């Protein structure tokens, strides 16, 4: 059951990365979108085994929340 979920997450993230890679012309943009997708994929897989772990949205908010406050 969990192996199927892991494979599904990996296939979805690979499709997202492929689509973003093809649509973007800038190398920097490609790297950033692939990195964010990879981090979200890892967090999603961890959530399968540790459901109490904060979700990808909460982790991104925690990481980039302070950056948002500094930019204002």
C-alpha positions as CSV (number, residue, x, y, z in Angstrom):
1,X,0.0,0.0,0.0
2,X,2.7,2.5,1.0
3,X,4.9,1.5,-1.9
4,X,2.1,2.3,-4.3
5,X,1.7,5.7,-2.6
6,X,5.4,6.4,-2.8
7,X,5.6,5.5,-6.5
8,X,2.5,7.7,-7.1
9,X,4.2,10.6,-5.4
10,X,7.4,10.1,-7.3
11,X,5.6,9.8,-10.6
12,X,3.6,13.0,-10.0
13,X,6.7,15.0,-8.9
14,X,8.6,13.7,-11.9
15,X,5.8,14.9,-14.2
16,X,5.7,18.3,-12.5
17,X,9.5,18.7,-12.8
18,X,9.4,17.6,-16.4
19,X,6.7,20.1,-17.3
20,X,8.4,22.9,-15.4
21,X,11.7,22.1,-17.0
22,X,10.3,22.1,-20.5
23,X,8.3,25.3,-20.0
24,X,11.1,27.4,-18.4
25,X,13.9,28.9,-20.5
26,X,16.1,30.1,-17.6
27,X,18.4,27.7,-15.9
28,X,18.0,29.4,-12.5
29,X,14.2,29.1,-12.7
30,X,14.5,25.4,-13.6
31,X,16.8,24.7,-10.6
32,X,14.6,26.5,-8.1
33,X,11.3,24.8,-9.3
34,X,13.0,21.4,-9.3
35,X,14.4,22.0,-5.8
36,X,11.1,23.1,-4.3
37,X,9.4,20.1,-6.0
38,X,12.0,17.8,-4.6
39,X,11.7,19.1,-1.1
40,X,7.9,18.8,-1.3
41,X,8.3,15.2,-2.6
42,X,10.5,14.2,0.3
43,X,8.1,15.8,2.8
44,X,5.2,14.0,1.2
45,X,6.9,10.7,1.5
46,X,7.9,11.4,5.1
47,X,4.2,12.2,5.8
48,X,3.3,8.6,4.8
49,X,5.3,7.2,7.6
50,X,5.0,10.1,10.2
51,X,1.5,11.6,9.8
52,X,2.1,14.1,12.7
53,X,4.9,15.8,10.7
54,X,3.8,19.2,9.3
55,X,2.7,19.1,5.7
56,X,4.6,20.7,2.8
57,X,2.7,23.9,3.0
58,X,3.3,24.3,6.7
59,X,7.1,23.6,6.2
60,X,7.4,26.1,3.4
61,X,5.5,28.7,5.4
62,X,7.9,28.1,8.3
63,X,11.0,28.3,6.1
64,X,9.9,31.3,4.0
65,X,7.7,33.1,6.5
66,X,10.7,34.9,8.0
67,X,11.9,35.9,4.6
68,X,8.5,37.4,3.8
69,X,8.6,39.5,6.9
70,X,12.1,40.7,6.1
71,X,11.0,41.8,2.6
72,X,8.1,43.9,3.8
